[in-house]
Amino acid sequence: QAVLAYNLFCFSIVATFLCTTAEVAMSSLAFAASSSAPASVTAAQWVPVSAPQGTSLRSVAAGEAAAAAAVSAAGVFEQATLPLGLAGVGVAALLAGRRGAKRAGRSALASAVALRAFENELGVQPPTGFWDPAGFCSDGDAQEFYRRRCVEIKHGRVSMLACLGYIVPEYFKFPGYCSMTSGIKFADIGTGLSALLKVPAVGWIQWVFFCGYMELFAAYQDPELIPGKLSSRFVVGLTTIKSNNLSGWVFGPFGVPNAPSIADPELRKKKLNAEIANGRLGVM
């Protein structure tokens, strides 16, 4: 539908341009013809569009040849531009159709390239298989696919935590105070959006800094590791310090630092696909 709407939009623009060009050209010709003596022009050829309804060409030819010879440029222009306007519309439709066919061919080719490039990646699961309706992967750029996959996994993990944070407080809440100075207990904080107005601003600032710390240092996505394989890094003065004690911890299954990965490749693939699927459900 989007391609059809775009083709119709292009068609209308091209048709308007061609018709306007034809109108300007015929207006110039009509002005030149009206300024000269049209000796060989008959009334049947020069009938103004503004002629009364029911006026026949024969009566005009018999009784009004002189008046028809002095027809206005507007009448000539409107009568003569009609076939040219229709021709312009036809040409525009043909050009738009060809452009649409080429564009559809390029889109199909890009989809085929993306399918061949990423059909074996994680996340390609039934019933949709490789599903990219927005065409983000149509260029076959592996680096962009890597970045989007990292973002997808991260958003999925945050969304799964958000689902737990929405469901668990319905049945259990921590004892004690969330803010001693404000006298706010955990039991006073509701679930979902109602918590936004209960948690003090200082608490949200602490949460933002905690998320930034996890993103940049404690749970950093190393470009040399697969998407979702997070690790820690130690940064001093915008310089990453390589150290086995202060950084370089790689999170394994269930987020355990330096835990070994699942040895069975098929089981590992199944678990990673399950994480992506559950993350997508959490996002929804």
Stockholm file with secondary structure:
# STOCKHOLM 1.0

chainA/1-284         QAVLAYNLFCFSIVATFLCTTAEVAMSSLAFAASSSAPASVTAAQWVPVSAPQGTSLRSVAAGEAAAAAAVSAAGVFEQATLPLGLAGVGVAALLAGRRGAKRAGRSALASAVALRAFENELGVQPPTGFWDPAGFCSDGDAQEFYRRRCVEIKHGRVSMLACLGYIVPEYFKFPGYCSMTSGIKFADIGTGLSALLKVPAVGWIQWVFFCGYMELFAAYQDPELIPGKLSSRFVVGLTTIKSNNLSGWVFGPFGVPNAPSIADPELRKKKLNAEIANGRLGVM
#=GR chainA/1-284 SS CHHHHHHHHHHHHHHHHHHHHHHHHHHHHHHHHHHSCCTTCCTTTCCCTTSCTTCCHHHHHHHCHHHHHTCCHHHHHHHHHHHHHHHHHHHHHHHHHHHHHHHHHHHHHHHHHHHHHHTTSTTCBTTTBSCCTTCTTTTCCHHHHHHHHHHHHHHHHHHHHHHHHHHGGGTCCCSSEEETTTTEEGGGCCSGGGGGGTSCHHHHHHHHHHHHHIIIIITEECTTSCTTCEECCEEETTEEECCTTTSCCBBCGGGCBTCCCCSCHHHHHHHHHHHHHHHHHHHC
#=GC SS_cons         CHHHHHHHHHHHHHHHHHHHHHHHHHHHHHHHHHHSCCTTCCTTTCCCTTSCTTCCHHHHHHHCHHHHHTCCHHHHHHHHHHHHHHHHHHHHHHHHHHHHHHHHHHHHHHHHHHHHHHTTSTTCBTTTBSCCTTCTTTTCCHHHHHHHHHHHHHHHHHHHHHHHHHHGGGTCCCSSEEETTTTEEGGGCCSGGGGGGTSCHHHHHHHHHHHHHIIIIITEECTTSCTTCEECCEEETTEEECCTTTSCCBBCGGGCBTCCCCSCHHHHHHHHHHHHHHHHHHHC
//
